[in-house]
Amino acid sequence: MKSPFLRFAKLALSYKFQLLLGVVCMIGVNVTQFASVGTIAPFADRILPALTSDEREEVPEWMCKVSRYWSARPLTNNYISAKLKLDEKLEQSEKKEKENFLIKIPDSTRQVLPASWMAKVEEVVGKLNAINPTKLARALLLFIFVMILLRVFFSVSLHLVMEGVSQSMVCKLMDMMYRKLQELPIRYFNVNRTGDLISRITNDVNVVQATLSARLADSVAEISSLPFIACMLLALNWKVSIFSAIFLPLILAPIIIIGQRIRKISKKTQEKIADIVSILQETITGIRIVRAFNTEEYEIGRFRRQLRKYYEQRMSGIRNDVMVSPLTELAGILCLIVVGSLLLISVMTGEATFGTIIAYLTILLLSIKPFRSIGKLNNVIQRSKAALNRIYEVLDTVPEIRECDDPVNAPPMQKELRFHNVSFAYDPLEGNVIKDINLSIKPGEMIALVGPSGSGKTTIANLIPRFYDCTVGSVTLDGVDIRKLSFSSLRGQMGMVSQDTILFNNTIAGNIAYGLKRYDINDVIGAAMAANAHDFIMEMPEGYNTIIGEHGVRLSGGQRQRLAIARAIFKNPSILILDEATSALDTESERLVQEAIDNLVENRTVIAIAHRLSTIRHADRIVVMKEGRILQVGSHDELIKNESGLYYKLCMMQFNDEEQA
């Protein structure tokens, strides 16, 4: 399997045009930078000395005016006097030869370049030597100014292009992860913390975003300048350049060693952030419990302990990070000292000019920043590898519950929904939760599942829409194994109302017509009226356009339940699953919800799970379960006659409890 970083690089290649444009801008930045720096060596020897010789042009009129303006000032007079004496001395210097002011090609360059190239270089140098130094200086200044403007243009363009790519990659990765989460089975969310999943989608993706950001583009641009630097150094003095290469291991060794440490530390840091997000998610969601049990200080202490661990990991990474630049700079400065000494010797022996040594050291100084950028880039890559590993752990998760290769579209149920010798285990090591279940449900029939907690009622309900797949046996719809049906056709004809009502931070109408971008408000109102919800909705500040808050916190338990029923009525499913839909409600709310359920179950196939047996007395059949097995099946009247049966005992226990209440 390819490494996560290579897979991410392949994903980035989908932006070929933008990346190619970024490379062009990167090359432009380097070319314009070194086009101006490369003029130092040849033109320094040509312009600086020659400007004080008799080759210089007559002083322009504007300079004369400035000189007359400042002539009354003693400092300027002294300067002019000294300048005149210097001019006289230069004019009297007969030993000064004009050839000393000409551009010369270094011997090292002659040794490196082929003869055909050398001829063209000599032709260009000859033309430059023929130009008056003053004019050459003006042209050089204009050239450098134009190069600076172009460098700014290419640099800004590079930033815009790479930031656009990085932000697009962030959105794409988030979209891929969110889509993947929608495909994963319910079991995955039972064993993975919500906070950890949120951290992977948000924080880890943002860490990866740095690999394509403008800062990274700057680092790559600086690193890509190394070939230009190497060529220019070899052209100026290839012997000294090869000698200076012995310092490369001193520069690269700390980069590699520290980078490996940073990857390990970064992985631990990402895990600590996930812990922090998990605590936030738990405490914010359960803030009522925190307040009710007066555990604010306990939660603050728990949060602080995680913050402390995160701080320690983060500081460990920072300590390693900040060590890269000083170590590379130290090796670079050592290289500068040694190389500078060698160049001074070559100047003293006449093998090189002063302009050459200035240019060489300037270019060598420019090489320190790219080497420092190698360390920074390596650190960014190592952090990204750690984050990418966590991201691809999610993306590579193979869903246990997935459609077959050629799924069949399920038509509306005509014959029966049947369980054939079904057994199921959440964890094979813990044994089966339900065992040898055989049950047939006819169209339009209401089946009630009752029994003690942990008897497997909810598990049976979860197998019908394939939230889980049975371990043994099969569940069929009109004789077709539901594992051969498409999710959309199977779940499309099912509705669910559970005790834990899930509502979204949207309008009331948006929650009832959940999943639809466009809907008829009259259909929404009709569903709300059938669910006994219309009256309280109209009392809300904005009616059906009222935002109900996260999880519907602005509503009472009964109101939330009626909205969930209205949502199921609006969907108009042919198969309905009710999982303790009336539990934990007061008497009035239960009455309203039960009336809504009566409207909902009409002409539908219903599987109802209930603890309050009074709510399912009118069911066509009641299935009594205990310890994962079916003990009794029959109507209320049939089962209540068997005084030794479990159903009779459950009814008596509940009747006594209600009588005492």
Summary of the structure (lengths in Angstrom):
residues: 661
radius of gyration: 40.2
end to end distance: 63.8
largest distance: 135.7
contacts: 2018
relative contact order: 0.07
helix: 67%
strand: 9%
